[in-house]
């Protein structure tokens, strides 16, 4: 017996209507939008109830099928198709899906439009599965993959599994401020070499299903490799070898490096049936190198005249919101809804 994927299709034709997973409600709630008319489908597209390029393409084709099944006048069907395509002017897949559905309707009527929409949706799912398979062969073990927009089953028109490393991001950032070796400078006032860096991340990783869900290892993993440095002289990682330098200030010399990271992460799994969450759900790995130094090939002096200067010494804040709702992955009851 062929296995049944427990994750519901993002978009499908059901009992003469177009049914969508309402992505506005995720990850706190699994909710559907039933579109019985083109007006209702247009509202769903415009309000971002459906998003992701492949799903929008399927929505366009299903929209033409819906128009063909609910509107008798041919010119009105064509007008409805134009309206669907205009709902998201920048969504190329939406207009492409509308064109495919409209061409099928022109050739074979309402049933042909529906057949084309279902074929298009199935082809998108197959293409995305194949793409994932090909990519898996190219990505080495232990690699990190950063995805943008909706991926997996939400992006495609049908259902697909979310594997190891859902919502995984690797961020490599280097910020350097420096006076290189070999530089000769004589300044009456202060000399300030400061490197400031900041990161602000909001991440949502979630699995939603009408039946059983298994979210693999490292759902919601972010790896930060952050380097922030301020220095005078040679860079030890890439020395220029420009020779000895002489940097002199009549006031003060400031060499300061500062890095600030703000991470807001939501990792959750919601199901109407049983839930399984594997180890490592919601993991942040941060490797920070924040340095201020005088390197090789530099002579730095200051007379200390003037009012003086103020520098930051660094700060790390870490905390947990104990009032946030939690659930146990070892129980079969549904977790509390999350906003």
N, C-alpha and C positions, 0 to 999 in steps of 0.2 A: 504494500500500500504506500502510495506516495505521501511523503510528509507534508503537513500543512503549515505554512508560515504563520505564526501567531500575530505578526504585526499587520494591522489592517492597511489596505492600499491608501495612499495619500489622496487619490482621486479615482472614482469609478462611476460607471453607469448602473443605477439600481432602481428598478421599478419605474422606469420612465423619467428619472431625475438624475442629476449629477450630484454625487455625494462627495464631500471634501472633508479631510481632517482639518479642523480649524486650528491653524498654527498660531493664531493669536493667543490661544489659551495654554499652549505648552510653555514650560513643562509641568505646570501645576495641575492641569486637567486634560483628559482626553475627550474632546468634544467634536461633533460632526456638524457640518452645514449641509442641509438638503436644499438644493436649488431646483425648483420646479419651473422656473422661467428664466429667460435670458437676463431680465432685470436683476433677479436675485444673484445670478452668477456674476454679472458685472459688478455688483456691490461687493461680492466676496473677493474678487480680483483686486478691486480698487482699495479695499480695506486691509489687504495683505493677509486675508485668511488663507490664501494659497500663495506660496512663493517657492522659489527655486526654478531654474530655467526649464528642466525637463517637465516638471509638474505644470508649469505655465503653458508649455506647448500642448500638453494633453488637455488642459483646461480650454484652450482655444478651439481644438478640434471637437471636444465634447460639447462646447458651446454652440458650434454650428449644428451638430446633431440635435441638440436640445431645441434650437430654433426651428429646424426642419420638422421636428415632431410636434411642435406646439403652434406653429404659425402656418397658415394656409397660403398666404400671398407670397409669390416668389420674390418680388422686389423687397418685401418686408424682411424676408430671410436674409437677403444680401445686405440690407441696412443693418440688421442685427449683427451680422458678421463684422461689418465695418466698426460698429460700436464696440464689440468685444476687443478687436485689435487695438482700439484707441484707449482702452482702459489703462494700459501701462505702455506708453509710447517707446520707452527705452528697453522694454523686454522683447528682444528679438525672437525668442522662441514662441512667445504668445502669438505674434502676427504670423509666424511660420505655421503654427498649428492651425490657426484660422484658415489660412490659404489652403492647407492640405484638406481640411474638412470641407471647405467650400467647393474645391475642385471635385471631390468625390460626390458631393451632393448634386452638382451641376450634371455630372455624368450618370448618376444612378439613383438619385433621390435620397430620402431620409435614412433608409436602411443602409445605403452605401456610405453615408456620412458617419453613421454610428460605427460601422465596421472599420472604417478608416481611423476613427478616433481610438478604438480599442487596439487596432494594430499598431498605431503610433505609440500608445502608452506601453504596450508590451515590448516594442522594439527599444524604447528608451530604457526600460528596466534591464533588458538583456545587454544593451550596450554598456550601461553603468556597471553591471556585474562583471562583464568582460574587462572593462577598464580597470576595475579593482583587482581582478586576477592578474592582468598584465603588470600592473603597478606593483603587486606583491612580489613578483619575481625580480623586480629591479631594486626594491628597497631592501637594504641589508638588515640583518638581525640587529636589534637594538636601536635602529634609526628612529627619528621623531618626524612626524608628518604634520604640517600645519594646514588646516582646511579653512576656507572662507565661505561664508554664506551657509545655507542649509545643504547637508550632504546625506548620503545614504538613502534610507527609505523615504525621508521627508522630501528630498530633492527629486527623486524619480517618481513616476506616476504609479508604480505598484509598490510591492513590499520587498524589503531586502534586509538582511541581517546587519547589525552593527557589531563589528569585530573588535579585536584587541586595539586599544589605543584610540577610542572614540573621543573626539575633541582634544587632540594632542597638538601642542604648539611648542616649537623651539625658537627662542628669541636670542639672537646674538647681537650685542650692541657694544660699540667701543667709542668712548668720548675722550679725546686727548686735548690738552692745552699745554703748550710747551714753548720754551726758547731753546733752540737747538744748540748743540756744541759748536764751538768756533765763533759764536756771536760775542761781539764786544759792544757793551752798552753802558753809558754813564748818564744817569737820570737824576735831576735835582730832587724830585719828589719820591713817591712810592712806586714800586713795581709790583703789579699783581698778576699772577698766573693762576687762574682759577678754572677748573673743569666742573661743570654742573650737569647732572643728568637726572631725568625722572622718567618713570614708567607708570602708566595707568591702564590696568587691564580689567575688563568685565567679561567673564566667561560663563556660559551656560552649557552644561553637558547633561543630557537626559535621555532616558529610554522610556517609551510609552507603548503599551500594548493592551489589547482587549483580553488576552489570555496570559500565558506565562511568558516572562521576559528574562533573558540572561544578558547582563551587561558585563563584558569581559574585563580583563585586567587593565588597570590604568585608564578608566573612564574619567576624563577630565584631568589630563596631565599637562603641566606647563613647565618647561625647562628654560631657565633664564641663565644665560652666560653674559654677565655684564662687567665691562671693564671701564672704569673712569679714572683717569690719571692726569695729574698736573706735575710738570717737572721742568727743570732747567738742566741742560746737558744732553748726553746721549740717551736715546731710548734703548734700554737693555735688550728689547726684543728685536730691534732693527737699528743698530747703531749706524750713524752716518759717517763717523770717523772724521769730522770736519776739523779736529784739532782743539787745542785749548781755547777757551773763551773767558771773558771777563765781564761780569754783570755787576754794576755798582749802583746803589740807590742812596741819595742823600737822606731819604726818609726810611721807610721800611720795605722789606721784600716779603711778599705773601705768596706762598705756593700752597694752594688748597684744592682738594677734590671732594665733591659731594654727590651722593647718589640717593634718590628717593624712589621707592617702589610702593605703589598702591594696588592691591590685587583684591577684587571682589569676585568670588567664584561660587556658583551654584551647581552642585552635582546631585542629580536625583533620578530616581526610577519610579514611575507610577504605572500600576497595572490594575485591571479589574479582577485579575486572578492572582496567581502566585508570582513572587518576585525573587530573583536571585541576583545578588550583586557580588562580584568577585573582589578579590583583594586589590587594594590600591585605587579605590574610587575617590577621586579628589586629591591629587598629589601635586604639590609644587616643589620643584627642585631649583634652588637659586644658588648660583655660584657667582659671587661678587668679588671683584678686585678693585678696590678704591685706594689709590695711592697718591701721595704728594711727596716728591723727593728731589734731591739734587743728584744728577747722574754724573757719569764719567765725562771728563773733558770740560768741566765748568768750574769757574771760580765765582762765588757769589758773596758780596759784601754789602753792608748797609750801615749808615751812620746813625740811624735812629732818630733823626730830627723830625719834627712835626708832631701831630696830635696822636699818632698811633693808629692801628687798624684793628678790626674785629674779624675773626674767622669762625666758621662752623666746625664743630668737632665731631659731628656724626651722631645718628640716632637710629635705633631699630625698635619698632613697635610690633608686638605680636599679641593677638588675643582671640578668644572664642566667644561667640554669642551663645550662652547657655540656654537662652530662652527660645532658640530656634527649634522648630519641630523636627523630630527624628523618627526613624522607624527601624525595625529589625529585619534584615534580609532573610532570617531563618523562620519567619512566620508567613502564613499564606494569606493574611488579611491585608487589605489595601491600606497604604499609608495615608496620612492626612494630606489633604490637598495643600499645595504650596502656591503662593502668589509669585 
